[in-house]
């Protein structure tokens, strides 16, 4: 029997274990979240949450309260060559597997070949993204950091779960400007996939003008309306063509096959209101004055995020006195940019692989800047810190413990600053452990 055309032509991305991953996703969670008040900060006055546990089981539990309520989700998964160490889902009893790992049984050896390891990684990601899609609000977005090795396949997974039409952008961010000793191209960038729950409902706030843009606004004629930037007065259509006489007496016509962007009557109004600039000597082609005080001081983001804007700043060093030299630690400005673009002051933000709690730090920072009330939910497995690393030498035995301490210290920083200015920012968190 011949297949119908729609069925025959439908594209399907399959791999070994995909059906099991789907089955596991829809099984009820076996665990419970146990409050850990001693590890918390401001338990009675905070709406932020930090959960120590295996994130698939935690996501299942979060569905009870947070379906369609999360405005922004960030996912920074372990690479496919190391995830097996912690996130190896056991479909018979995923919770028991997690509990055995938490009890210091970290002796899993990854002897899989590259193809098998990548397949298992796809299963791990697929199940978690299925639940993440449910948790997103109808105007919510998800950002997923991914390395080049699995970028094409993760894009296919996301197209299937979120829908191709809901892709906002695949972002390239410049991670490094240093050359690497490799035979061919020095890999200086990573990718970030950004999808909306519903493309039509997602709203981009834009980025606040950075200092480079602000420096372009000046006030050479001492206009009382403040600094301004000149803009073109001609356009690419031959709509308004008339001669303009400059203050120095020069007659200027619009460029060939182009026209002025406003009618002659409107030009006269702008001229009388001192909104036309002819250059310092008064004999240049007319330019339109745009005042910083009158415009929305934001710009739409580009799909390439430059190193100088997303640089590896020293936020951890400022809090702890040492740096974490890890490829996987994301810089604070990177997460801050995501929050600035797609959250409002009351948004809930979820981080599935919280790591060193950069997302929590970024949420508190942005709240302190705009008096917002964003809430974060961070999930992190108690993965051991690397032996002889700075954080291990400082007494932090696992990443979750280090992350909680970072939230405490960053919170103290913003709390102390805000008290002086009479601003309240939620800098606490309720700690839970999966059991």
N, C-alpha and C positions, 0 to 999 in steps of 0.2 A: 504494500500500500504506500503510495507516494505521500511524502510529507507535504503539508501546506507550505506555501512559499514563506510565510512569516517564520514558521518553525524551522524550515530548512536553512534560512539565512541568518538566524539569530546567532550572535557571537556568544561563546561561553568560555570562560577561563576556569579550567579545572586543574587539580593537582591531587596527589595522594593524601588522603586524610581529611579532605575538605568537608565531606558529609559528617564525619565524626566531630569535627570542630563545630559545625552547625548544631548537631545534636547536643553537644556539651553546653552550648550557649543557652539553650532553652531548658536545660535541667535546673531545678531550683537550687539555690545556694545552700550549702550544708553548715556554714559557719554562723557565728554571731559576733557582733562588735562589742567588745568589753571596754568600758570607760577606764582610762588611766589618768586619774585626776592629778597624781603626783607629777606626771610628765607634762601636764597641761599648763597653760598660762591664762589667767583671768577666766577661769571656767564659767563663772556665773555671769560674765558680761561679754562673752564673745560668741560670734556666729561662725567663726572659721573652724575648719576641721582638718586634722592630720590623722591618717589611718595607716598603721603599720600592718602590712599584710599582703597576701597574694592578690593582685588586682582583679583577676577574673572573678574570684569569689566575692571580693568587695563590690565590684560593679553589679553583680546580681543582687546584692543586698541594697545597694543604693537605688535600685529601680523602684523600691517601695515608696520612696519619698521624692525622688528627683526626676521622674520621667517628664520630659518636655520642659524642664526648668533651668537647664544649664545654658548660659549665653555663650560661653567660650570654653572649648576643650583643647588642651595642649597634650600632644603625645610625642615623647622623645624615647622611642623604644631602644633596647639594646640591639646591637648589630647582630646579624644572623650567625656570626662566628663565635658569639659569646653568650647568647641568650640561654642556651641549654643549661648553663651553670645554675640558673635560678628558675626560669620560667618554663620548665618542662611540664606541660599539663599532663596529669594522669587522669584519663577519662573514667577510670573506675572509682577513684576517690581523690579528686584534686585537692581537697582540704587536707587529707592525711599526708599527701605528698608535701604540701606547704609546711605543715607542722613539723614533719621530720627534718625538712631543710632548716626551719627556724631553730631547731634544737641542735644547731651546729653540725649537722651532717652534710657539710659542704664538700663532699668528695666525689661529686659527679664528674666523670671524665667525658669529654666530648670526642668520641672516636668516629663520629659520623663523617661521611664524605661531604664535600661542599654542597652537592645537589640535595642530599638528604637533609642536611642542616638547614638549607634554605627553605625546603618544603615544610619542615617543622616550624620554622619562623613564620611562614605564611599562615599556617594553621593558628599559631599563637595570635597573630595580628588580626586575623579574620574574626575570630570569636569576640575579641575585645572591641573591635570597631562596630560590630553588629549591635552591641549594647550601647556603645557611645552614641550611635545614631539615634537611638530611642531617647537618650537623656537630653539631647540638644533641644532647645526651645525652637519654635517655628522660625525665629529670626536669628538663630544661633549659628556659629561657625566653628570649624575644627581646624587646627593647625597640626601638621604631622611632620616632624623632622625625619629625614631619611637620607642615607648615603647612596652614592651612585650605583652600588652593586645591586640593590634591590628596588631602586626607584621605578623602573618600568613596570614591574609586577605589582608593586604596591599601588601604583596609579590605576591599574586594571581592577584591583580589589576595591579601591575607593569609588571608581566609576560604577561598579556593581552595587555597592552598599548605599552610597549617597546619590548616585545618578550623575551621568556625564554632564548634564545641563546645570548641575549645581557646583561644578568646579569654578571657583573664583579665580585662582591662579596657581601655577607652579612657580615658586619663588626660588631664585638663586641667591644665596647669601655668601659673601666673601668671608670665609673663616680665617684665612691667613694671607699675609703678603710676603711670606718667606719661602724661598726656593727649597725644594726637597731633593735629596740625592736619588733621583729616579731616572730610568733610561729614557723616558719620553716626556710627558707633560707632568708638571708639578701640580698636584691636586690642591687647589686653593679654595674650593667652594663646596658647599653642601646644598641640598634641596629642602624645601619646605612645601608640602602640599596644603592648600587651603580650600576647603569645601564648605558650602552652606547647607543647612538643613533644607532651606527653601531659598533659592537664589533671588527670587523677586522680593522676598521679605528682609533679606540681609541688608543692613545699612552700614556703609563705610564712613566713619567719622572724619577720615583724613588725618594727616600728620601735622602737628603744630610746626610752624616755621622754625627751622633750626637757625643757628647764628649766622651761617653763610648766607641764607636768604635774607635775614633781618639786616645784615650789613649792606645790602643793596638799596635799602630805603634811606634816603638822605633828604636834606632840606636846604639846597643851595640858595633858594630865594627867600628863606626865612618865612615861609608860609605859616600863618598862625594855626593852621589845622594840623601841623606836625609833619613828620617825615613822610616821604612819598617815593614812589618808583615810577619812572616814565615807561610808557608802553606804546606800541605802534598805533598810529592814527590811520594807517591805510590797511586795507584788507585784500583778500585774494579774489574778490569779485568786482567787476566794473559797474558798481551801483551808483556811487555819488562821485561825480567828476566836476570840479570847479577849481579855480585858482585861489591860492591863499597868499596873502602878503605878510611877510614876516616883519617884526618890529624894526629891522634894519632896512626894510624897503625891498627886499628880494621877493620876487614872485615865484611861487613853487606850485607845480602841478603834481597830481598823484602819479606814481610810477606807471609805465606803459602797461596796458591791459589790466590795470588794477584801479581801485577807487578808494576814496575816503570812507571810513566806517560809519560816519554820521552825515546827515544832510547839512547843507550850508546854514540853515536856520539853527540847527542844534549846535553846530560849530561856533556860531556867534554867541550863543548862550554860555557854552563852556569857556570861551575866550574871556567873556565879561566876568565870569566867576573865577578867573585865574586858574583854570584847569588845563591849559595848553602850555606846553614848554617848547621853546624854540632854541634851547641851548643857552649856555652861559653868555654867548655873544649876541644872541637874538637873531641869528641868521641861518639856523639849521631847519631841517624839515620838521613839521610839527609833531609833537609827541603828547600823549595823553597822560596826565598826572593821576596816579592811583594812590590814595592815602591809606596808610596802614590802619589808621583809626576807623576807616569806613569799610574795610573788607573783612571777610572771614579769613583769619590768619592761619589757614590750613592749606595743605596741598595733597593731592591724591598720591598714593605711594606708587613707586615704580616696582617692576617685578624683579629687579636686581637690587639687592641691599648691600651697599658698599661697606668695606671694612671700617672706614673712618666713622661711619654712623653706627655700626654694630661692633665696635671694637671690644677687645677683651679687657674690660675695665677691672678695677682692683677691689670690687665690693667685698669679696671674701677676705682679702688681705686686710682691709680696713676693720673688719669685724673680729678676725682671729689672729692677725699678725703673721699669717703665712698664706701661701697660694696652694691651690690644688692643681697639680699639673696633670690634667686628664683631658683627653680628646672629647669626652662625653659631657663635660660641664659647659652648659650654655651661658653666654654672657647676659647680664642683667638687661642691657639695652635691647637685646633681641626680643626677649619676652615682653618687655615694656612696650615695644612698638606694636606687638600683636594686641595687647590690651588697649592701647590708645586707639587703634583702628576700629575695634569691633566690640567694645564694652561700653555700657553706660554706668552711671554712678551706683546703680543698685544691682549690677550683674553678679551672677554666681559663676565662678571660674573653677574648672576641674583639671587637674594634672594627673594622668594615669601612672606615669613613671616619674615621680617627683624628684628623684635624685637628691641633689643638695638643696632643694627647696628654692630654686631661683624664681619659680612662678609665685610662690607665697610672698617672697621678698618684693617682687615687682608689683603685686597687688597692693601691698601696704604702702609702697613708695608712691604709686599713682593716687591712692586715696589721700595720702598726706598732701599731695600737690594740688588736687582739685576738690578736696573735702568730700570725697566720695565715700560710699558705703559698700563697696564690692566685697564679696565673700569668696574665700578659696576653700577648695576641698583637695587635699593632696594625698596620694596613695603611694607608699613606698615599701618595698620588700626589705627586710632587715639584712641586706647583703653585706657581708664583711668588708671592711675597708682593706685596702691592699697592705700587706706587711711592709713595715718600714716607711710607709707613706707619712706625710706631714700630719694628716688627720689621725692616723693610727698612733703615731708617736705622741700625739696630744691627748690620747686616751679614748678616742672614739672608735669603738670596736665594730660598729656597723654604720652604713650610710644613713639609715633612718634616724639614729641617735644624733648624728652630725646635723642632719636636716632640721630636726627639732630645735637644736641649739642655735642654728643660724636664724630661725624664725624668732626665737627669743631675743637674740642680740639685735637683729634688724628692727624688731618691734620697739626695743628700748630706745634705739636711735631716733626713730620717728616720734615716739611718744614724748621723749624729752624735748625735741624741737617744737612739737605742737603745743605742749603745755604752755610754753612761753608765748605762743600766739593765740591761745584760747581756742584751739581746734581739738576736737576729739576724733581719733582714728582708732579703729578696732585693730589692735596689735597683738591680740591673744589667739589662742586656738584650743580646741578640745581634742585631746589625744585619745585614740582608740586603738585597740589591738584585735586582730582577727583571731578568734579561737573557736 
